[in-house]
Amino acid sequence: MLERLAPIGRDPETGGYLRDAWSAADLELREWFAGEAARRGLDLREDRNGNLWAWWGSPSRERPGVVTGSHLDSVRQGGAYDGPLGVVSAFAALDLLKERAVTPSVPVGVACFTDEEGARFGVPCMGSRLLTGALFPDRALGLTDDDGDTLAEVMRRAGRRPHETGRDDETLATVATFVELHVEQGRGLVTEDRPVGVAGAIWPHGRWRLDFRGRADHAGTTRLADRDDPMLPFARMTLAARQAARRLGVVATVGKVRVAPGSANAIPGLVTAWLDARGADAAAVRELVAELSGEASEVREESWTPEVVFAEALRDRLARVAGGDTPAPILPTGAGHDAGILAAAGIPSAMLFVRNPTGVSHSPEEHAERADCEAGVVALADVLEDLCR
């Protein structure tokens, strides 16, 4: 299945992926998901926010099911495993359960969440945030992409009904437990020498937009003393972010910048940068942002996710079942996931990680060995079988 997905949205020059939400590549990935569901005789549903659900059995409020899955969109120039491994493993785990002649006592579902990465509209976990009410529709639908198109316009062109987006209690009521399998975005399992691990908690993390305003002018005729160049405070902020992050024990990244007018022979009039900050201590993350805000003309918080600690009983149950003779290691993570959004909304949720030999992620170099992926499928099937007794 991963091989069939490999060409979709792939940049032939870099080997990375361009799978923005609601793009042509994303719509093709949705068709792939629908095809995999149909091949297995699963009941395919799309909720009000564009999230896909493929059900083995018919869930209801009275008989909610166990769900696994992840997402298929990617960061720009991302890798092949972040997201797709969880969806592919979910289908493969259902296949394995059927090979074992398992008859689940409750419905089992495969989920594919929309716009987990937030690459197009700037807010990560868009589909799960809208689903749970963590993000209000009015704000989401007004978000714009790099071309100035709003989410509402993009959804409408894709044949969806944006006016119906928002918290979906009917869909939420069908989910009793959610388990997300994901490639590890670090080297914890390499250190532990184990193919599969379990998430213990997700660090608090957020994304901020910082505008630096100056005055556009001629690069050759404007004296240095007369310039109001916003690139200078932007540069100071970027350097200060690294220093503050090291001092406060957090991580900070400036990975996206826009310069206007964007001409090599013009002093910029506006520099817009996006700051991603994360850490085990939410107060330290907030302190870093406060320290950096003084350089900017305007700072806007685009998203914030508090620490998510996965339910201890469910976490330990997964570690026992997935670990075989020795419980699987429990690892923290600095990466956000749909499982964290569902957990924060009160849905019992947990995560399995599959070993990443280099720890590299959000890059074409992202990788997982086939044997470890297969171990992840077996562990996920074991967990689903245990939860569905």
C-alpha positions in Angstrom: 0.0 0.0 0.0 2.8 2.4 0.8 4.3 1.7 -2.7 1.0 2.5 -4.3 0.8 5.8 -2.4 4.4 6.7 -3.2 3.9 8.6 -6.5 1.0 10.8 -5.3 2.1 14.3 -4.7 5.8 13.5 -5.0 8.2 16.1 -6.1 10.5 14.4 -8.7 13.3 16.8 -8.1 13.6 16.4 -4.3 11.7 13.2 -3.6 9.7 15.1 -1.0 5.9 15.3 -0.9 3.5 18.2 -1.7 0.2 17.0 -0.2 -1.7 20.1 0.9 -5.2 19.7 2.3 -7.8 19.8 -0.5 -5.2 19.9 -3.2 -5.3 17.6 -6.3 -2.9 15.3 -4.5 -5.1 15.2 -1.4 -8.2 14.4 -3.4 -6.4 11.6 -5.1 -5.3 10.3 -1.6 -8.9 10.4 -0.6 -9.9 8.3 -3.6 -7.2 5.8 -2.6 -8.6 5.6 0.9 -12.1 5.0 -0.5 -10.8 2.3 -2.7 -9.1 0.5 0.2 -12.3 0.7 2.2 -14.3 -0.7 -0.7 -11.9 -3.6 -1.2 -12.5 -4.7 2.4 -16.2 -4.1 2.4 -16.0 -1.3 4.9 -18.7 1.4 5.3 -17.1 4.7 4.2 -18.3 7.9 5.8 -17.1 11.5 5.5 -18.0 13.8 8.4 -18.9 17.4 8.3 -15.3 18.5 8.5 -13.9 16.3 5.7 -12.5 13.5 7.9 -12.9 10.0 6.5 -14.1 7.0 8.4 -14.1 3.4 7.2 -16.1 1.1 9.5 -16.1 -2.7 10.0 -19.5 -2.9 11.6 -22.0 -0.1 12.3 -21.2 2.2 15.2 -23.8 4.2 17.1 -24.1 6.2 20.3 -25.2 3.0 22.0 -22.4 0.9 20.5 -19.4 3.1 19.8 -16.3 1.5 18.2 -12.5 1.3 18.4 -10.8 3.5 15.8 -7.3 3.6 14.5 -5.7 5.6 11.7 -3.8 8.9 11.1 -3.6 11.3 8.1 -2.5 11.4 4.5 -1.5 15.1 4.0 2.1 16.2 4.5 4.3 19.1 5.3 5.7 20.6 2.2 8.7 18.5 1.0 7.9 16.0 3.8 8.5 12.3 3.9 6.5 9.2 3.0 5.8 7.8 6.5 4.5 10.7 8.6 0.8 10.1 8.5 0.5 7.5 5.7 2.2 4.8 7.8 -0.6 5.0 10.3 -3.4 4.8 7.7 -1.8 1.9 5.8 -1.0 0.1 9.1 -4.7 0.5 10.1 -5.9 -1.3 7.0 -3.2 -3.9 7.3 -4.1 -4.5 11.0 -7.7 -5.1 10.0 -6.6 -7.6 7.4 -4.6 -9.4 10.0 -7.5 -9.6 12.4 -9.6 -11.2 9.6 -6.8 -13.7 8.9 -6.9 -14.6 12.6 -10.7 -15.0 12.3 -11.3 -12.4 15.0 -14.9 -11.3 15.5 -14.8 -7.9 17.2 -17.4 -7.3 19.9 -17.7 -3.7 18.8 -17.3 -1.9 15.5 -13.7 -1.2 14.3 -12.9 1.9 12.3 -10.1 3.3 10.2 -9.8 7.1 10.3 -8.1 9.6 8.0 -8.1 13.1 9.4 -8.0 16.2 7.2 -5.2 18.7 7.2 -3.2 17.3 10.2 0.0 19.2 9.2 -1.6 22.6 8.7 0.7 23.2 5.7 -1.8 25.1 3.6 -3.8 27.2 6.1 -1.4 27.4 9.1 -3.4 25.6 11.7 -2.3 22.0 12.4 -4.8 19.2 13.1 -7.5 21.2 11.4 -9.9 18.3 10.9 -9.7 16.9 14.4 -9.9 20.4 15.9 -13.0 21.2 14.0 -14.5 17.8 14.8 -14.0 18.3 18.6 -14.9 22.0 18.7 -11.3 23.0 19.6 -11.4 25.3 16.5 -14.4 27.4 15.7 -15.7 27.2 12.1 -15.8 31.0 11.6 -12.1 31.3 12.3 -11.2 28.2 10.3 -13.2 29.1 7.2 -11.6 32.5 7.0 -8.1 31.2 7.0 -6.2 31.8 3.7 -3.5 29.9 1.8 -0.6 31.4 -0.1 -2.8 32.3 -3.0 -5.3 34.1 -0.9 -8.0 31.5 -1.2 -10.0 30.9 2.0 -10.6 27.4 3.4 -14.3 28.0 2.7 -13.6 28.6 -1.0 -11.3 25.6 -1.3 -13.8 23.3 0.3 -16.6 24.5 -1.9 -14.5 23.9 -5.0 -13.9 20.4 -3.8 -17.6 19.8 -3.6 -18.0 20.1 0.2 -20.3 22.3 2.3 -18.2 24.6 4.4 -21.3 26.0 6.2 -21.7 22.6 7.9 -18.2 22.5 9.4 -17.9 22.5 13.2 -18.1 20.3 16.3 -19.7 17.0 15.2 -21.2 15.3 18.3 -22.8 12.6 16.1 -19.5 11.4 14.8 -17.7 11.8 18.2 -20.3 9.6 19.8 -19.3 6.7 17.6 -15.7 6.6 18.9 -15.1 4.8 22.1 -11.3 4.6 21.8 -8.7 5.9 19.4 -5.3 4.5 18.7 -2.9 6.2 16.3 0.2 4.5 14.9 2.9 6.8 13.8 6.5 6.7 12.7 8.7 8.0 15.6 10.0 11.5 15.0 13.1 11.0 17.0 15.5 8.2 18.1 14.0 7.0 21.3 13.3 3.5 20.0 16.8 3.4 18.5 18.2 4.0 21.9 15.8 1.4 23.4 16.6 -1.1 20.6 12.9 -1.8 20.2 10.8 -1.7 17.0 7.6 -0.4 18.6 6.9 2.0 21.5 4.0 3.8 23.1 3.5 7.6 23.6 3.3 8.8 27.1 2.6 12.5 26.5 2.7 15.3 23.9 4.6 18.4 24.8 2.7 21.7 24.8 3.3 23.5 21.5 2.2 26.5 19.5 2.6 28.5 16.3 2.9 32.3 16.2 2.8 34.8 13.3 5.2 37.8 13.7 5.0 40.8 11.5 7.9 43.2 11.2 6.9 46.4 9.5 9.3 48.9 7.8 9.4 51.1 4.8 10.0 49.8 1.3 12.7 51.8 -0.6 15.4 51.6 -3.2 18.3 49.3 -2.4 20.9 51.5 -4.1 19.8 55.1 -3.5 18.7 54.9 0.1 21.4 55.7 2.7 21.8 53.2 5.5 21.0 56.0 8.0 17.7 56.6 6.3 16.5 53.0 6.1 13.7 51.4 8.0 14.5 47.8 7.2 12.3 45.2 8.9 14.7 42.4 8.0 17.0 43.6 10.8 14.6 43.1 13.7 13.5 39.8 12.1 17.1 38.6 12.0 17.6 39.6 15.7 14.5 37.7 16.6 15.6 34.6 14.8 19.0 34.6 16.6 17.4 35.4 19.9 15.0 32.5 19.5 17.9 30.0 19.4 19.5 31.6 22.5 16.3 31.8 24.5 15.4 28.2 23.6 18.7 26.9 24.8 18.5 28.8 28.0 14.8 27.9 28.7 15.2 24.2 27.7 12.7 24.3 24.9 12.9 24.2 21.1 12.1 27.1 18.7 12.0 27.1 14.9 11.5 29.8 12.3 10.7 27.7 9.2 8.5 30.0 7.1 9.2 33.6 6.1 7.5 36.0 3.6 9.2 39.2 2.5 7.3 42.0 0.7 7.7 43.2 -1.9 10.3 40.4 -2.3 12.6 42.2 -4.8 16.4 41.8 -4.7 16.8 45.5 -5.4 14.3 46.8 -2.9 14.4 47.3 0.9 11.5 45.2 2.3 8.4 46.9 3.7 7.1 43.9 5.5 8.6 40.7 6.8 6.3 38.0 8.1 7.7 35.0 10.0 6.2 32.0 11.7 7.6 30.8 15.0 7.0 27.2 16.2 7.9 26.7 19.9 7.6 23.6 22.0 8.8 22.1 25.2 8.0 20.0 28.2 7.2 23.1 30.3 4.4 25.3 28.9 5.5 28.3 31.0 8.9 28.2 29.4 7.4 28.1 25.9 5.3 31.1 26.8 8.2 32.9 28.3 10.2 32.4 25.1 7.5 33.9 22.9 7.1 36.9 25.3 10.8 37.6 25.1 10.8 37.5 21.3 7.6 39.6 20.8 9.4 42.9 21.5 11.1 42.9 18.2 7.9 42.5 16.2 5.3 45.1 15.1 2.5 42.6 15.7 2.3 39.0 17.1 -0.6 36.7 16.6 -1.0 33.3 18.1 -2.3 30.9 15.3 -2.5 27.8 17.4 -1.8 26.5 20.9 -2.0 23.0 22.2 -1.5 22.4 26.0 0.3 19.3 27.2 -1.5 16.1 26.5 -0.9 13.2 28.9 -2.4 10.0 27.6 -4.6 8.1 30.0 -2.3 6.0 32.1 -4.4 2.9 32.2 -4.9 2.8 28.4 -1.2 3.7 27.8 0.0 0.9 30.1 -2.4 -1.6 28.5 -1.0 -0.8 25.1 2.6 -1.2 26.4 1.8 -4.6 27.7 0.0 -5.9 24.7 2.3 -4.3 22.0 5.5 -5.2 23.8 5.2 -9.0 23.9 7.3 -10.5 26.7 8.6 -7.1 27.8 6.3 -4.0 27.9 7.0 -1.6 25.1 8.9 1.6 26.1 6.9 4.7 26.9 8.2 7.8 25.2 7.4 11.5 25.2 7.1 13.4 22.0 7.4 17.0 20.8 5.2 16.4 17.8 1.5 17.2 17.7 -1.0 14.5 16.6 -4.7 14.1 16.0 -4.7 11.6 18.9 -3.7 14.4 21.2 -6.6 16.5 20.0 -9.1 13.7 20.6 -7.5 12.9 24.0 -7.9 16.6 25.1 -11.6 16.4 24.1 -12.1 13.4 26.4 -11.9 10.5 24.0 -9.7 7.7 25.4 -6.7 7.9 23.0 -3.2 6.4 22.7 -0.3 6.1 20.3 2.1 3.5 19.0 5.4 4.6 17.5 7.4 2.6 14.9 11.2 2.9 15.0 12.8 5.5 12.8 16.5 4.6 12.3 17.8 8.2 11.8 15.1 10.1 13.7 14.7 12.4 10.7 11.2 13.5 10.0 9.3 16.2 8.0 12.0 15.5 5.3 12.4 13.2 2.3 15.0 11.4 4.4 12.3 10.1 6.8 12.4 6.3 6.9 11.3 3.2 8.7 12.5 -0.3 7.9 10.0 -2.8 6.4 10.5 -5.2 9.3 9.7 -2.5 11.9 6.6 -1.4 9.9 5.5 -5.1 9.9 6.1 -5.3 13.7 4.0 -2.1 14.0 1.1 -3.8 12.1 1.3 -6.9 14.4 1.4 -4.7 17.5 -1.6 -2.6 16.3 -3.6 -5.7 15.4 -2.8 -7.2 18.9 -3.9 -3.9 20.5 -7.2 -3.8 18.5 -7.9 -7.4 19.3 -7.4 -6.7 23.0 -9.6 -3.6 22.9 -12.4 -5.3 21.0 -12.9 -8.3 23.3 
